[in-house]
Amino acid sequence: MGSTKPPMYWGYLITSEKRPTVVFEQLLLGIANYINRQVAPWDVDSLTPTKLAAFYRLVGGDYDSLFLETPHASLSFIYQSLGCFHALQQEKTPYAPPSVPALSPQGFVRWQTVQVLLEPEEHFSFLQNAVKRFEIINPVDGTLFPNLLPREALPSRPDPEMIQWHEGVAQKLLVDAQEVANGGLPAANHAETNSSTTTSSIASSLDDHHSLIDTARYFTHPRPRPPFRPPPSIDLPRAIDAPSSSNPTPRLHHGAIMIPLTPPFPPIVIQAISTIATLALTTKFAAIHLTCLIRRVRHHILGTF
């Protein structure tokens, strides 16, 4: 893994112009190269939405709703609105028109810098996990980055100017979307930020109207996004109630649900049903084991194999 160096190696990674320092830019380029080469799908040589969603899951985030559920045209316009260099690529066949927005390495630098300014606590965690888990190589000199990123290297709270610009873009996009919906043209180029980012006007078409709406939703989406958490463990079937005077029918417990097993079966049948249910709810079970259970039940009922 990367070597450990003192915090002075990093310094403060954001300049007064809201840009990444040289070290931060090199780090983000190194991460972009890592995603490109090491994150599935490995047969794709670009920073596609699928790769970016996979990367954020690896470092503890969950951006699936943005990268996997947002229409490609809308995601491309989000990149454009943020000033992120990207290109459209073909998805499954070389005969199809290009439609998948893929960030360039410099586009990823811009994307991640904006995210750090908007959500520093969340994205510090992502970057810390990246340098800690992966061997991120400096593209300039080929050395490994330190595997410890000090918290003081990045902002401690969201940047007020970036938030103001972000919200301003959202308002302009909503106005543009309303104008396009009414049959007019969107407003001229939106105002620049301190980082010289612009969002260009778009021709009035139904697809562009949808892109404007989707992009406005992104810019007005509450932040921060919840961190990725693994799904909860499966509630396995529990013991079977034995027949009694008050409960003549045995019942299989599953969570808060008790499934009656009628008519009452012999213990071997109940055991087989419980075992099959347990295996089916946990993992892929071997076909031979299931076959043996079925044979046992069949032997008990029919007296033959």
C-alpha positions as CSV (number, residue, x, y, z in Angstrom):
1,M,0.0,0.0,0.0
2,G,1.0,3.7,-0.2
3,S,3.7,4.9,2.2
4,T,2.9,7.0,5.3
5,K,4.2,10.6,5.2
6,P,3.7,13.5,7.5
7,P,0.7,15.8,7.0
8,M,3.1,18.5,5.6
9,Y,3.2,16.4,2.4
10,W,-0.3,17.4,1.6
11,G,-0.8,20.9,2.9
12,Y,-4.2,22.5,2.4
13,L,-5.5,21.1,-0.9
14,I,-7.9,23.8,-2.0
15,T,-6.7,27.2,-3.2
16,S,-8.3,30.6,-2.5
17,E,-9.8,30.4,-6.1
18,K,-11.7,27.2,-5.1
19,R,-9.3,25.1,-7.3
20,P,-7.3,22.0,-6.4
21,T,-3.6,22.5,-5.5
22,V,-1.0,20.7,-7.6
23,V,-0.8,17.9,-5.1
24,F,-4.6,17.5,-5.0
25,E,-4.9,17.6,-8.7
26,Q,-2.3,14.8,-9.0
27,L,-4.1,12.8,-6.4
28,L,-7.4,13.0,-8.2
29,L,-5.7,12.2,-11.5
30,G,-4.2,9.1,-9.8
31,I,-7.6,8.1,-8.5
32,A,-9.1,8.6,-12.0
33,N,-6.4,6.4,-13.5
34,Y,-7.1,3.7,-10.8
35,I,-10.8,3.8,-11.5
36,N,-10.1,3.5,-15.2
37,R,-7.9,0.5,-14.9
38,Q,-8.9,-1.3,-11.7
39,V,-12.6,-0.8,-11.2
40,A,-15.1,-3.0,-13.1
41,P,-16.2,-3.2,-15.8
42,W,-12.6,-3.8,-16.8
43,D,-13.3,-3.9,-20.5
44,V,-14.3,-0.2,-20.4
45,D,-11.4,2.2,-20.7
46,S,-13.1,5.4,-19.5
47,L,-14.8,6.9,-16.5
48,T,-18.4,5.8,-17.3
49,P,-21.3,6.2,-14.9
50,T,-21.1,2.5,-14.1
51,K,-17.4,2.7,-13.1
52,L,-18.0,5.8,-11.0
53,A,-20.9,4.2,-9.1
54,A,-18.8,1.1,-8.4
55,F,-15.9,3.3,-7.2
56,Y,-18.1,5.2,-4.7
57,R,-19.5,1.9,-3.4
58,L,-15.9,0.7,-2.8
59,V,-15.0,3.7,-0.7
60,G,-18.2,3.7,1.3
61,G,-20.6,5.9,-0.7
62,D,-23.8,5.3,-2.6
63,Y,-24.2,7.4,-5.8
64,D,-26.2,4.7,-7.7
65,S,-29.2,7.0,-7.9
66,L,-27.1,9.6,-9.7
67,F,-24.9,7.5,-11.9
68,L,-27.1,4.5,-12.6
69,E,-30.6,5.9,-12.6
70,T,-30.2,9.4,-14.1
71,P,-30.8,9.4,-17.9
72,H,-27.6,9.8,-19.9
73,A,-28.6,13.0,-21.5
74,S,-29.4,14.5,-18.1
75,L,-26.1,13.3,-16.5
76,S,-24.2,14.8,-19.5
77,F,-25.9,18.2,-18.8
78,I,-25.1,17.9,-15.1
79,Y,-21.4,17.5,-16.1
80,Q,-21.7,20.4,-18.4
81,S,-23.4,22.6,-15.8
82,L,-20.5,21.8,-13.4
83,G,-17.8,22.4,-16.0
84,C,-16.6,18.8,-16.1
85,F,-14.9,17.7,-19.3
86,H,-16.6,14.6,-20.7
87,A,-17.4,12.8,-23.9
88,L,-20.3,10.6,-25.1
89,Q,-19.5,7.0,-25.8
90,Q,-21.2,4.1,-27.4
91,E,-22.8,1.7,-24.9
92,K,-23.2,-1.9,-26.2
93,T,-22.5,-1.8,-29.9
94,P,-20.2,0.2,-32.2
95,Y,-23.2,0.7,-34.5
96,A,-25.2,2.6,-31.9
97,P,-24.9,6.4,-31.6
98,P,-22.8,7.6,-28.6
99,S,-24.9,8.4,-25.6
100,V,-23.0,7.4,-22.4
101,P,-21.3,10.4,-20.7
102,A,-17.8,9.5,-19.6
103,L,-15.7,11.9,-17.6
104,S,-12.2,12.7,-18.7
105,P,-9.5,12.6,-16.0
106,Q,-9.5,16.4,-15.8
107,G,-13.3,16.2,-15.7
108,F,-13.1,13.9,-12.7
109,V,-10.7,16.4,-11.0
110,R,-13.3,19.1,-11.5
111,W,-16.2,16.9,-10.4
112,Q,-14.5,15.7,-7.2
113,T,-13.2,19.2,-6.3
114,V,-16.8,20.6,-6.5
115,Q,-18.1,17.7,-4.4
116,V,-15.4,18.3,-1.8
117,L,-16.4,22.0,-1.6
118,L,-20.1,21.1,-1.3
119,E,-19.8,18.0,1.0
120,P,-16.4,18.0,2.6
121,E,-17.1,15.6,5.4
122,E,-18.5,12.9,3.2
123,H,-16.0,13.3,0.4
124,F,-13.0,13.5,2.8
125,S,-14.1,10.0,3.9
126,F,-14.2,8.7,0.4
127,L,-10.8,10.1,-0.5
128,Q,-9.3,8.8,2.8
129,N,-10.7,5.3,2.1
130,A,-9.3,5.5,-1.5
131,V,-5.7,6.2,-0.5
132,K,-6.0,3.8,2.4
133,R,-7.4,0.8,0.4
134,F,-5.9,1.3,-3.0
135,E,-2.4,1.9,-4.3
136,I,-2.9,5.3,-5.9
137,I,0.0,6.2,-8.1
138,N,1.1,9.8,-8.8
139,P,0.9,10.2,-12.6
140,V,3.7,12.7,-12.6
141,D,6.6,10.7,-10.9
142,G,5.1,7.2,-10.6
143,T,5.4,7.2,-6.8
144,L,2.7,6.0,-4.4
145,F,0.6,8.5,-2.6
146,P,0.7,8.3,1.3
147,N,-2.0,6.1,2.7
148,L,-3.0,8.7,5.2
149,L,-4.9,11.8,4.3
150,P,-5.1,14.3,7.2
151,R,-8.5,15.8,7.9
152,E,-7.1,19.3,8.0
153,A,-6.0,19.0,4.4
154,L,-9.6,19.6,3.2
155,P,-12.4,22.0,4.2
156,S,-14.1,21.4,7.5
157,R,-17.5,22.7,6.3
158,P,-19.3,23.3,3.0
159,D,-18.0,26.3,1.1
160,P,-20.6,29.2,1.3
161,E,-19.7,30.6,-2.2
162,M,-19.9,27.2,-3.8
163,I,-23.3,26.5,-2.2
164,Q,-24.5,29.9,-3.3
165,W,-23.4,29.2,-6.9
166,H,-24.9,25.8,-6.8
167,E,-28.3,27.1,-5.6
168,G,-28.1,29.9,-8.2
169,V,-27.6,27.4,-11.0
170,A,-30.6,25.4,-9.7
171,Q,-32.8,28.4,-9.9
172,K,-31.7,29.3,-13.4
173,L,-32.2,25.8,-14.6
174,L,-35.8,25.8,-13.2
175,V,-36.5,29.0,-15.0
176,D,-35.0,27.6,-18.2
177,A,-37.1,24.4,-17.9
178,Q,-40.2,26.5,-17.4
179,E,-39.4,28.6,-20.5
180,V,-38.8,25.5,-22.6
181,A,-41.9,23.9,-21.4
182,N,-43.8,27.0,-22.4
183,G,-42.4,26.8,-25.9
184,G,-39.7,29.4,-25.5
185,L,-35.9,29.3,-25.5
186,P,-33.9,28.9,-22.4
187,A,-32.0,31.9,-21.0
188,A,-28.6,32.8,-22.3
189,N,-25.4,31.5,-20.7
190,H,-25.7,31.3,-16.9
191,A,-23.4,33.4,-14.8
192,E,-19.8,32.3,-14.2
193,T,-18.4,31.3,-10.8
194,N,-15.1,32.2,-9.3
195,S,-13.8,28.9,-10.9
196,S,-14.9,30.1,-14.4
197,T,-17.6,27.5,-14.8
198,T,-20.5,28.2,-17.1
199,T,-23.6,26.3,-18.2
200,S,-24.6,26.8,-21.8
201,S,-28.1,27.4,-23.0
202,I,-29.7,24.5,-24.8
203,A,-32.0,24.2,-27.8
204,S,-35.6,23.9,-26.9
205,S,-36.6,20.2,-27.4
206,L,-38.5,17.7,-25.3
207,D,-35.3,15.9,-24.5
208,D,-33.6,19.1,-23.4
209,H,-36.6,20.0,-21.3
210,H,-36.2,16.7,-19.4
211,S,-32.5,17.2,-19.0
212,L,-33.1,20.7,-17.5
213,I,-35.6,19.2,-15.1
214,D,-33.3,16.3,-14.1
215,T,-30.3,18.7,-13.7
216,A,-32.3,21.1,-11.6
217,R,-33.3,18.2,-9.3
218,Y,-29.7,17.3,-8.9
219,F,-28.7,20.8,-8.0
220,T,-31.5,21.1,-5.5
221,H,-31.1,17.6,-4.0
222,P,-30.6,17.6,-0.2
223,R,-27.0,17.1,0.8
224,P,-25.2,15.1,2.1
225,R,-26.3,11.8,0.6
226,P,-26.6,8.9,3.0
227,P,-23.5,6.6,3.2
228,F,-23.7,3.2,1.6
229,R,-24.6,0.4,4.0
230,P,-24.8,-3.3,3.3
231,P,-28.3,-4.7,3.2
232,P,-29.6,-6.0,6.5
233,S,-29.1,-9.7,7.3
234,I,-31.9,-12.0,6.4
235,D,-34.3,-13.0,9.2
236,L,-34.0,-16.8,9.1
237,P,-36.8,-19.2,9.9
238,R,-36.8,-20.2,13.6
239,A,-38.0,-23.3,15.4
240,I,-41.3,-25.0,14.7
241,D,-44.0,-25.0,17.4
242,A,-44.7,-28.6,18.4
243,P,-48.4,-29.7,18.5
244,S,-50.1,-29.2,21.8
245,S,-53.7,-29.2,23.2
246,S,-53.9,-25.5,22.7
247,N,-52.1,-25.5,19.3
248,P,-52.9,-28.8,17.4
249,T,-51.3,-27.5,14.2
250,P,-47.5,-27.0,14.1
251,R,-46.4,-23.6,12.9
252,L,-43.1,-22.5,11.3
253,H,-41.8,-19.2,12.7
254,H,-40.4,-16.8,10.2
255,G,-39.7,-13.4,11.7
256,A,-43.1,-12.2,13.1
257,I,-45.0,-14.5,10.8
258,M,-46.1,-18.0,11.8
259,I,-46.9,-20.2,8.9
260,P,-49.4,-23.0,9.8
261,L,-48.4,-26.4,8.4
262,T,-51.7,-28.2,7.7
263,P,-52.5,-31.0,7.8
264,P,-50.1,-32.0,10.6
265,F,-47.1,-33.8,9.1
266,P,-44.7,-36.3,10.7
267,P,-41.5,-34.7,12.2
268,I,-39.3,-35.8,9.3
269,V,-41.5,-33.9,6.8
270,I,-41.6,-30.8,9.0
271,Q,-37.8,-31.0,9.4
272,A,-37.3,-31.3,5.7
273,I,-39.6,-28.2,5.0
274,S,-37.8,-26.2,7.7
275,T,-34.4,-27.1,6.3
276,I,-35.4,-26.3,2.7
277,A,-36.8,-22.9,3.7
278,T,-33.7,-22.0,5.7
279,L,-31.4,-22.9,2.8
280,A,-33.5,-21.1,0.3
281,L,-33.5,-17.9,2.3
282,T,-29.8,-17.8,3.0
283,T,-27.7,-18.8,0.0
284,K,-27.6,-20.9,-3.1
285,F,-27.8,-24.5,-1.9
286,A,-26.3,-27.6,-3.5
287,A,-28.8,-29.4,-5.8
288,I,-27.6,-32.8,-4.3
289,H,-28.6,-31.7,-0.8
290,L,-32.0,-30.7,-2.0
291,T,-32.4,-34.0,-3.9
292,C,-31.6,-36.0,-0.7
293,L,-34.2,-34.1,1.3
294,I,-36.9,-34.7,-1.4
295,R,-36.0,-38.4,-1.4
296,R,-36.3,-38.6,2.3
297,V,-39.8,-37.1,2.2
298,R,-40.8,-39.2,-0.7
299,H,-39.5,-42.3,1.0
300,H,-41.5,-41.6,4.1
301,I,-44.7,-40.9,2.2
302,L,-44.5,-43.5,-0.5
303,G,-42.1,-46.0,1.1
304,T,-39.9,-46.0,-2.0
305,F,-37.1,-44.2,-3.7
